[in-house]
Amino acid sequence: MATYGTYTGTGTGTGTGTGTGTGTGTGTGTGTGTGTGTGTGIDAGAGPAARTASGFPACVKIVEVGPRDGLQNEQQTIPAEIKIALVDRLTAAGFVNIEAASFVSPKWVPQMATSTEVMARIARRPGVVYSALVPNMKGFEAAAAAGVGEVVIFGAASEAFSQKNINCSIAESIERFRDVAVAAKAHGLRLRGSVSCAFGCPYQGAVAPAAVADVVRRLRELGCDEIDIADTIGVATPALVKTVMPAAIGEFPVERLSGHFHDTYGQALANIYASLEAGITIYHASVAGLGGCPYAKGATGNVATEDVLYLMQGLGIDTGIDLDAVVDAGQFISQFLGRAAVSRAGNALAAKRRNAAAA
Ligand SMILES: [Zn+2]
């Protein structure tokens, strides 16, 4: 039985109790109260997951990808200092999994050149998994030395995308990760696979659900512990989600599949809702909606974490994450970037606070 991590959370409860009163004797009573406690996160392979009254999973895991997928697509250079402060705020907010770094060549992705420094200086919390993207063995060695808990490998579900970006077939591109996969297992690290362009491709357009299933199978065969179904260019709609997710579920345990949605066309929350209905219980999100789309300059990035948390809260789904603390983190990084957060919920909650403070 594998757990994804532990979290602290708040809850309400009712109870009965006895009490002693000073000078007036003893008595019994009932009451309600709030309290804090610790619990385990989503439990893979533990049988049918608990459900909310409306049939949704009772808890989901939110993977914060802002420090990597988000910042990597920002134009401005972000100093290590700011990245560390951001990751520390996210750790404090209660995430059990944060994508914090990428060990790719700084020639390709200058924004991630500070990854070793970031990993060395963040305030780690026990039980939190810090993930990093790793393109090859050189990246793996650097990631392992930096103490990442999970390495992320990737493959596209689009043949055109694979050819255009890395000049080889999908099958070859995934096969190239075999040594990284073996090394990750040997080091006792978690291995996550990401299926990019699972809902559409900037070069070939439509992507068949069977192509997604095929990449999921290849990543499963490499030993991935978790697999992301990623809408890299943010073109998915709920109807598509309802065909692609079942194809992936046919190849891999549903409780270890995740939905990674970009909000390019404003469909990300709707796609997450459709994924919940399909049984997916892990979602990626980026604080303040950090990031962009390398294939549509000026477009928005990942779905904002604040918006996802607001949705989950409204559905009665537990995330173990403190939304207020994430709003703070979102306002912090947006201030540095010199713009408003790309999060409706984040900005609304921040405005509400300012109004309350001014009243
Ligand atoms: Zn992404």
Boltz pocket constraint, residues with backbone or C-beta under 6 A from the ligand:
constraints:
  - pocket:
      binder: B
      contacts: [[A, 69], [A, 230], [A, 231], [A, 232], [A, 260], [A, 262], [A, 302]]
      max_distance: 6.0
